Structure formats: structure tokens, C-alpha cells
């Protein structure tokens, strides 16, 4: 962004021309930061919940920090530091995020989480297959002759990707979308394939069967750069188009058409979304899809490859290696990494020796966004004391005893990377925090001093309150990379050291075999899955043993939207003015069976919870599914996670949100 400030207020936000990945302008959410920074609902002072009520009153920083320090000391001295949960979400990104864990290590430890809500199954599947998570530069997509968007809706959730798709189409590329929903992205495609949710792996193996049977594979590439092809070929031999069609609900002729495109059009890029890897079989699904590129030689060339996560900018961060999501073999510095993010509620309730007595939550809204809302609420209600640091009074903040006001991105400098491109950027401070807002690093530093933590260590690991001290701290973190300085970053975005515009162009793969691994002994050893990407039914689907045993027959899809990032932004007037009321989409066939009409108030429910919304009849939605945008606060009538289950994906410790069967019925008036 280029940000213009006049008289201490934001006046304009525009795209930065030096970031070639985002030249077209800001999305609606980016523009809404103008309101977010100045919203009348923003928290500007520390707040305390009145005992026995849902109301909050303003308190002083002196009182807030004194009470928190007293509670922290009492918990540590009586129960041990591990009786305190530290939960950090991904609401902000930057080098300064590390300050939180630095504080807890100096404090003597805590209990924290492993895994992630967003993308670990896909990260791990990619790492096991290709060795690392990187892909071609965003603008290289214009060189593709075939683009398959599989389980993603970039027209809403990655709008900067769409101009590069358009450029490819203008050059004659073919475009296919695979999604149970008919989305804005699919409107531009020549073919929309709508598989049964969770069956994408079977579809991929059916395509692989046809490619191999017809000889439309790159034998030379396979011989040189693919490990396990013969075993994969034998396994895929069982997935005839007829079997794949029966499993995926995709007609044989459509599977054949997709295979024909991959067989005859080069170069090809497959762009995968996050939602598809939120099932209990999703790691294996992602491996099966990557295999289509491997056997056709569509890796390491312009316009070709796998696009899921580009972590080339994560040069400071262990997330570049998904092993960062795994629980360590033993605790370090008193930090117990024992709670699965996907199973937050149940794991918090089950934690013993010591059990959890207190929690510190920042950059996240787990009450609304983590699976199985009712279990998460129960776990928070059981705590003796909870602190939440946030910009607004979210569902999670409303359960806190003390809420501390958080900065926005304009109110403290930081260095940030990205998920999709390779730029590192300086997020410069342009505004003073309003009211009594303090950056999180200031909160931690003052709390550390109140607790009497070692002053020298605090000064080294947590920056001081002045802008100069923050910048000096950032310069120390940049020091290992001579090409990265604040002076250089002030001039604009910088591609991360070692960036590859064409990923894997050297055809070097950081796998045990040094090749693309379709047969992975590590997958079997680490995750207990088949070393080949064999298809297995999700644990909870209409055709699984668990699904067949119950009465819930509809798969509950909970996709993202252009108007929110999960539970963020939906509280802003600018977003509300263009957002539709809370509603659930249902196909005419499923609505007719249940006597549901357009506009009816309906209940969506299963054994884990329920919520109500207005029904909208959607001709384009695949029968057997209902769809509702995620991110609504409980105060708005949400959250969709009242129905989701706290269970993990087959690899990577991700959250299997979409293994989620529900029933829906009209609410009597």
C-alpha cells in the first residue's frame, strides 16, 4: 500500500506500483482499513468485565497490568507456568509477532498450541511431494496454456490473481474450475466440474488412470525426476473412470475431458485452495493432485506448476518448513506445546498436570473460528482468568476478564512477508495509536518489567517503546541478510533473498530421494497414511461409515468471501453496507424434500450444535450440500463452527472443518 496521511488522519490508500503481484489496487477489505483504524467501535482503553455480567467498564493501564501481573504470578507460583495458555492467531503478520513467545519464555514458560487452522495439510502434502513450499511468481501465470483452479475462488479471495488469469486467457489459455459451488471465478471458465465434497482425491486418481493408460505422461521427466511412479501407476490402475465417477459424482465424460486437457496442453498450472485441504483425507488428496503435474512434467517450467503456498518470503520464519506445526519431542524453556489448534476446546478441557487456569489470547478469535464452538466456550468458561488483546470486542473478547486494546497496522513499523508472492515489505508507522492503545510489544515490555524479569534479556528480545527502538530491533533481525535493510525497504518491496521466479527450475527437490515423491515412506512413518496418495473417504461424509450411521445427510460448506477474512471486517459499516444478510444456500432438490422455500428461517444442526439463518435457494449449488459463509460472530447469529467437529486432517495437524454433516429444517413461525 501507499498510504497518505493528512493532519494525523488517513486520507488515501493506493497500491504500491513496485509490488508486481498486486498492481491493480486494493480489495474491499484493504480499503476498509480506513474505517477500521477510526471505527467508533474500536477498543481504545483497557476494559474489565463486570463480574457475573456481560458488560465491560474502562479501567486504567495501571490497574489492568497490575491485575494481570498479580494473576500471572499467582498461577506460576501455585500451579506452574504451564497452567497458562498462550494462544496467538494470525490476525497480524510480521517480525514483531515473535515478541509474544519471547515474553513467555522469559516468564518461565506456558502452554501453547501446535498445528494451524488454515493450511497445514496442503503444506505437508507439498513438502512430502516436492520438498518445499514454493511456486512460480504470480505474474508467471500469464505464461500458462492450461489453468486448473481446484477448490479455490480467487475472484473473491485472491483478486490479484485474476488479472494474470485474464492475461493467460487473452493469450489463448484454457481455464477449468473444480468446485462444488458455482462461483464468480467459475463464470470465466470453459468448464466447471462439481465433485462431491471431500472426493477430489478420487477424481485426481481417475484422471491419472487415464493419463497413464493413454501414454500421455512425460516418460523422460518421470525417469529423471519422479520417485515411485511404478507403484503409483499400479495403484492408479484401480481407479478407472467409472470408479472415480462413482466416488466423486463427476460424470465419466467430464473426467475424460479433464484428462484430455492435461494430456494435450502444455504448460499447465494447478491452483489449489485452502478449503479442499480441510478434510480428514485432504493431505492424501493434495498429494494425488500434485501427482498429475508430476507425471505430465509440469514442474519447474514457465507457466507450469503447483500453486498452493509460496513461502519464499518466509526467510525469518520456521513456517517455511511445515515441521514448525508439529509438537516438539520435548518442551523448551518451560513451554509445553501440547494443544492442537484444531482440537482447541477438547484439548484445553483435557489438559492436566497442570490443568489450565488462565489464558492470554492475541491476534485471534478462537471462540468463533476454531472448530466446535460449544467446546471452546466451555473451555474458556472453565478458566479462572482470561486476557484478550484485540481491536474490537469480538466473541472471544467478550469472554475475557480483561481486554487490552491492540494497534492497527498503521501504528507500529514492522517487516512482513506474504503467502503468495515473494516480496518482503516494510510496514511503516504512519499514525500514532489513538486513545490509550499500545502496541503489543509495549504491553509485553511493561508487563515483563513489572514481573521483574531479567532486564537485559527483556531489552534484547522486546523493543522499547520509541519508534527508534523498534527500528533498531528490526535492523538486528534483518542483519543476517545484507540485502535487507530498513533504508532499502523504505523505498519499496524487495524480493526475498534467493527468490526463484520459476520454482524448481533447477529440478532439485529437497526430498529424501532428491526427486518428486509419489511414494513417500516419510508420509507413512510420520502420519500413518499409505505411502502412496491412495483415496480414502473423509471420516464424516454421507458415504463414510460414520456418516451412514447418522441421520445427517448434507455436507456443510463454510467458504470465505470477498467481504471478510474469517471473523475480521464484518463489524465495519463499509462492509455491512455491501454484505448480504446471514443466509444459507441450499439446492432446489434438497429444499424441496424438506419443504423449504426462499426466505424461510431455517435451523442448521447436528449433534454438536445449531444455528439459524435465512434460506436461499441456489440453482448452482451441488445437491447434497448446504453453504454458508464463515466468519459471522455469535452476536450476529453465527458461528458456523457451532456445527463443526474438533478433529485433525490426515497430516500436518490441520483443522478438518469440512468433515461436517448437518441437517436443515424450517423453523416454525
N, C-alpha and C positions, 0 to 999 in steps of 0.2 A: 504494500500500500504506500501511496504518497498521501500524507496527512497534512492538511492546512489548519493552523490554529490562529485565531484572532481574538485578542483580548481575553486570553485564557479559556476560550471555548473552541470546540471543534467546529470548523466551517465546511470542510470538504474532505472526502476520501476518494482517491482515484487509484487506478492500477499503476504499478511501477513498470515503466517500459523495459527495464533491464532484466526482468524476470520473464523469460521467453515462454515459460509454461503457462503464465496467466496474463496474457496481453489484452484480453478482451474486456476487462472490467470486473467489478466486484459482484458477487452473488447477493441475493436479498439479505442473507444473514450478515454478510460483511458490511453492507450498507447500514444495517440496523445497529451496528456498534455505535453509531452516532447517538441513537436513543439509549442504548444500553448504558453508556457512560453517564448519562444525565437523567436516567429514569427516576421519577418520583418514588418508585417502589424500591429503589436501590438501598441497601443497608449502608448507613453512614456512621453508625456508632455501635459499640458493643451492646448486646442485648441479653437479658436474662429472662428465662421463662418463669412466670409466677407459679410457685408450687401448687400442684393439683389443678392446673388450668392450662389452656392453650394460648394464653396471652403472654406477650413479651413487653418488658419495660427497658428503657435505656439505662445503662449503667456506665460508670467511668472505666477507662482503661486500667486505672489503679485497682479498682475493685475487681474487674474481670481477671486480670493477670494474677492478682493476689489469690483469688479463689482457685484459679486453675493450678497455680504453683502449689497451693496447700493440698489440693486433691491429688496431684501427681506425686508429691512427696509421701502422702499417706498411703497411696496404693503401692508405691515401690517398697516402702518400709514394712508394710503389713503383709502384702501378698506377693511382692516381687514385681519387677518392671514389666514382666511378660503378662501381667494382668491388665495391661493397657493395650488396646488395639489401635494401630496406626493404619488408616485406610486413605490412600491417595488415588483419585481417579485421573482422568486425562483432560480435564476441563481447560487447562493451560499447558503449554509445552515450552521448554527452554532449559538452559543450563541451570538456572536457579532452582529448578524443581528438586535438585539433589540436596538442597539445604535441609529439607524436612528430615530425611533419613540421617543426615549428619547430626542433627539435633538429638534424635532418638538414640543413636549410638553413644553420644556423649552423656546422655541421661542415664545410660546403663542398660538400654535395650527396650524392647516392646514385643508385641506380637503383630505380625503383618501378613499380607496376603501373597499368594502366587497365582499365576495364570492371568487371564485378561478376558474382558467381555467382548472384545472386538474381533480379533483375527488370528489367534494362536494356531488353530488347526491348519489354516492355509499357510501360515508362516512355516510351520513344521513340515507340512507336506512338501512345500517348495524346497526347504533346506535338505530334506531327505533325498529329494529327487535331483535337484540342481546344485546343491551345495551351499547356496546362499540366496538371500532375498534381494534381487536387483532386477531391473528390466530396462529396456531401451528408453532413451529420453522421450518425454511426452510428444515432442514435435516430430519424432521419427515415425509416429503412427501414420502420418500422411503418405509414407512410402509403402504401406501395406496394400496388397491387392485383394486380400480377404480379411475381414474383421468379424470375429465372432464375440459378441458381448454376452457372457454367460452368467446369469444371475446378478445383473447389475443394471442400474438405471441412471447412467451418467448425465442424462439431460436434466435430472433433478439433483443428483448427489455428487456429481463431478463435472460441473458445467463447463469447466475449462478444457475438458477432454473433447467435447463435442465439435469445436472448430477443427480439430485435427482429423476427426472422423469425416467431417464435411469435406476437408481438403482431399482426403483419400477418395471419397465418393466422386468428387469432381474430376479426379484422375482416372476414374473407371473402376474403382474398387467395388467389391461385393460386400454386403452387410447383412449379417444374420444376428438375431437376438433370441436368446433362450431364457424364458421366464414364465412362470405360471400366470403372471399378470400381463395384461396388455398395457404397456407403459408409454410415456412420452417418447422414450428412446426407441421403442419398437415401431413407432409410427414412421420412422425413417428407414426401416429395414425392408428388404425384399421378402424376408421370411421370418415369421415368429413361430418358434417351437415352444409349446407349453407342456413340459413334463410334470408328472405328479411330484409334488414337493418331496425332496429327500431321495429321489430316484435318479439324480443326474449321473451318478456313477454307472448305473446300468446303461443309460443312454450312451455315455462315452465308450463303454466297452463294446456296445453294439456297433458303434462307428469304427472302433479299432478292428473288430472282427472283419468288417467289410474291406477296410484298407489293406489288411494283411492278405485276405483271401484273393483280392483282385491284383495283388502285387504292386499296389500304389504306395509303397513305402520306399524310403531312401536307403537302399541296402548299404551303400558305401558309408553314409553317415552313421548308420546303425553299427556297422562293423568297427568303425574307428572310435565312436563316442558314446555308445549306449551299452550299459551293462544289464544283463538279464533279459534280453529280447526273446530268446528261445522259450524261456519259462513263461514270459508274458504272452507270447504267441499261443502257446498251448492253453493257457488259462482263458484268453480271449476267444479261443475256438469254441468254447462252450456258450458264448454269448451271441447266439445267432440273432439276426434282426428280429425274428419272431419272438424270441425270448426277451430281448431288450424292449420290444414294443409292449409285451405283456406286463413287464415290470414298470415301465415308465409312462404308460398311456400315450406314447407317441407313435403314430402310425408307421408301419414298415417303410412306406414310400417316403416319408419325411426323413427317417433315419438314413435311407439310401441317398436322399438329396444332400443331406449334410455331409455324408461320406464322399459323395462325388465332388463337392466343392473343395474339401480338404485334399482330395486326391489330385485335383487338376489345377488348383490356383496357388501360385507362389508369388511373393511370400505371404504368410498368414500369421495373424496375431490373434490370440485369445485373451480377452479381458474378463477377468473373473471378479465377482462381487463378494462382499463380506457375508451377506445373508446365507449364501449357499453353503458356507462352512460353519454354520451354527446348528448342525445336526450331530447326532451321535455316530454317524458314519462318514462325517464330512472330510476328515483327513484323507481317508481312502478315496473318496470322491475326487478330491482335488488332485491326488496323485494320478488317478485314471485319466483326468482331463489333460494334465501336463503330458502324459504319455502320447497323446495324439500329436502333439508338436514334436516330440522326440522321434517318433517313428517316421514322420514326414520330413525330418531335417529342418524344421522351422525354429531353430535356436541359433543365436549368435550371428544374425544377419540383419541388415537394414529392413525395416518393415515386418520383421518376424519376431515371434517370441511369446512369452508368457507374461502378462501384466496382472499382478496382484498387489505386490508391495515393493516399493523401491526404497530401500534403506541405505542408499549410498551416502545420504547426508547424515546418517547416524554415527558419525565418527567418534563422538564422545560417549555413546550410549551402548550399554550391553544389549539393548533390544535388537541391535543388528544381528545378534545370534539369538534365535528363539530359546536357546537353553536358559536365557535370562528369566523365562517364565516358569522354570521348573523349581520346585522346592530344593534347597541345597541339602546335601547329605547331613550337615550339622549346622547348628546355629553359629553365627559370628557376632562378636561384640554384643552378646546378650539378646540379639534379635531372633525371635522364633518365627520362622516363615512356615506357617502351618495351616493357614486358612485358604481354601480355594475360593477365588473370586466368584466362580460360577456357583459355588455352594455356600455363599457368604452366610445366609441365615442359619441353615442347619449346622454348619461348622462352628459358627460363633456359639450356638447353644450347646454344642457337644464339647467345646474346649474345656479341658480340666488341667489341674496341676501346673499353674493356677488357672482357675476359670476367669473369664473376662469380667472386670469390674468397671472399666472406663474405656471410652473411645475418643479418638481425635480424627475427624473427617475433614478432608480438604479436596478441592478440585473434583468433586463427585457428588452424585445424588443417589446413593445406592438404594434408598427406600423405594424410589420409583423405577430405577433402571436395572437393578440386579434381579435375577430370577427369583420367583416365588416370594412375592411381596409380603405376604402374611407372615412367613417365617422370618424375613428380615425385620419386619416391625416387631415381632415377638422378641427377637434377639436384642433389639435396641431398647425395648421396654424393660428388659431384664437388667440393663446396666444401672450402676449407681450414679454415673455421671457421664455426660457426653458433651464434647465441644465440636462445633461445626464452623468452618471458615468458608464464607461464601459471599457472593454479591447480592443475593436475594434470599428471601425466606422460603426456601424450597421445602418439599415434603420431608427431606432429611433434616433440614434446619429446624423445622417445626417440632422435631422430636428431641432436639438438643436442650441441655440445661443452660448453656451459654453459647451465643452465636457471635462470631467476630467478623467484622466487615472486611472483605477482600478487595484487592486492587483490580482494575481492568488492565488490558494490555497496553493502554496508553500511559500508565502511571509508574512504570519502572522499566528501565532498559534490560534487555536480555538478548541472548543469541539463540535462534531457533532453526530447526531443520524442517523436514516435511516427510509425508508418507509416499508421495507420488513423483516428485521431482527431486533433483539432487542439489538444489541451492541451499546454502546457509545464509541467514539474513540477520541483521541487527534490528531488533525491535526497539527503537529508541523511545525513551521517555519524552513525551510531549505535553503532558498535563500533570499538575500537582494533584495528588489524591484529594477528593472532596471530603468535607466534614472531618471526621476523625479516622478516616480509612488509613490503614497502614499496610504496606506490602508484607507478604508472609515472612520474608527474611527478617524484617524488623521485629515482627511478633516473636519469632523463634529466638532472635538475639536477646531481646529484653527478658524473655522467659528464662533463657539459659543463665543470664546474669543473676536473676532473682533466685534461681535454684543453686547458685554457687558452683556452676560447672566450670571446669578449668578455663581460665580466661584466655590463655594463649591458644588453646585448641579452638575455642569459640571464635576468636579473632581470625584464625586461619581458615576455618570452614564456613563461617557465616559472615557475609559482608556487613559493614557498618551501615548506618542509616543515610549517609550522604550519597549523592549521585556519584561523586568522585570515588568513594569507597566501593560502590557497586561496580563501577567500570574497572577499577583496579582488580577486583575479584574476577571479573570476566576475562581480563587480559591474562591473568595467571592460568585460567582454564584453556585459553587459546594458545598458550606458549608452545606446546608440543608441535604446533602447525605453523611454521614460519610464514606461510602464505595467507594466514588468517590473523588479522589484527583489527581492532575496533576502527582504526583510521581507514583501513581498506573497506570494511563492511559499511561504514557510514556512506560511502559513495554508491553503494547498491549491492544487490545479491551477488554471491560468489559461489561458483560450483565447488562442491566439496572436494578436498584433495583425493586424487585417484578416481574421480568420476569417469565412468565409461559411458559414452553416448550410445554405443551398441553393446549391450550387456552380453558377456560370454563370447565376444568376438574372437578371443584367443582360444576358445573351445577348451578352456581349463575349468574343471569343475571340482569344487572343494568337497568331494565325497570320498568315502574310503577307497573306492575303485579308481577315482580320478575321472569317472565318466558319469553320464546321466544314469541314475539308478532306477530302473523299473522293478528290480528285485532288490529289496533293501533288508539286509539282515539286521541293521540297526532299528528299523521300524518294528520288526518282530521282537527284538530284545528289549527295546525301551518301552514300547507301548502295548505289546502283546497282541498285535494285529498280524494278519498274514503278510509275509514279506512282499507279496505281490498286491497290487491295488484291487483286490477282489471286492465285488459288490456285496454288501450286506444291508438288510433293511434297517432303517432307524429303529431305535428301541420303542418309540411311541409313534406308530403310524397306523392307518386304517388296515394295513396288511400285516403288521407285526403281531407277534403272539400277545404282547401287552395290549395293543390296540384292539385286537379282535376279542379280547376278554372283557372289554368295557363297552359302554354304550356311546362313547364319544366318537363321532364319525367324521367331523370336519377338521381339517388342518388349519390352525390359526396362524396366518401370516401377519407379521408385525413389521412392515418395512419402514424405511426412512422417507423423509420428504424434503423438498427444497426449502421448506419454511423453518425447519428446526435442525439442530444437531442433538438428537435424542431429546432430553428434557430441557435443553437450553433454548432460549429465544422466544418460546411460545408465550411468555408472560408479557412481551413487549407490545405496545399498541400498534406499532407499524406492522408487526407480523400478524397480529389478530385481525387487522383490517383486511387482510387478503386470505386468511385461513378459513377453511370451511369448518362448520361445527363438528364436534366429535361424532363420528359415524363409523359404521362397519359395513363393508361391501360384501354382498352375497350374490351368487349367481341366480338367475331366474328359476332354474331347476330346483336348487336347494331351498329357495324361498317358497316356491310353490308347494313343496312337500310339507313345509312347516306352517303354511298359511300366513306367511309374512308378506306384507305389502310395503311399497316405497313409503318411507316416512314413519313407519311403525317404531315405537320404542321397544327394543329387544334386550334380552339378557344373554350375555355370552358367559358360559360357565363350564366348569369341570370340578373334579374333587378337590382342587387346590384353591379355588376362589371364583369370583364372578365380578362382572361389571356390566353397566348398561350403556347403550348408545342408540342412536337413530339408524335404522336400516336403510341402506341404499342398494337398489337392485342394479347389478353391474353385468351387462351382457358379455363383457370381455373377460371376466374372471373365470378361471377354470373351475368347473363343478367339483365339489368335494373340498373347497377351500372357502374360508372367510378371511377378509383382510382388514386390518385396522392399523393406522399409523401409530408408531410407538412414540413415547415421549410425553404424553399428557400427564400432568400432575394429578395426584389423587384429589386435590382440591378442585380440579376441572372435571372429575368423573372417571379418571384413569385409576390405576395404571394397567396397561395390558399385561404386565408381569404378575398381576394377581392370579393369572391362569398358567403362567409358565412354570417349569419344573427346575429345581436346583440340581442340574446334572451336567457332567462334563462331556466335551467332544471326545472322539476316539483317540486323539493325540493333541498335545500342546496345552492341555488344561484350559481349553476354551469353554465358553458357555453355550450349551445346546438349547438355546431359546426355542428353536423351531420344531423340536420334537414335542409337539403341543397339540393334542386333540381336544376339541371343545364341542359342546352342543350349543345351539342358539334357539331361543323361543321368544315369541311375542309376550310382552309384559301386559297383563290385563289392565285396562283403564277403568 
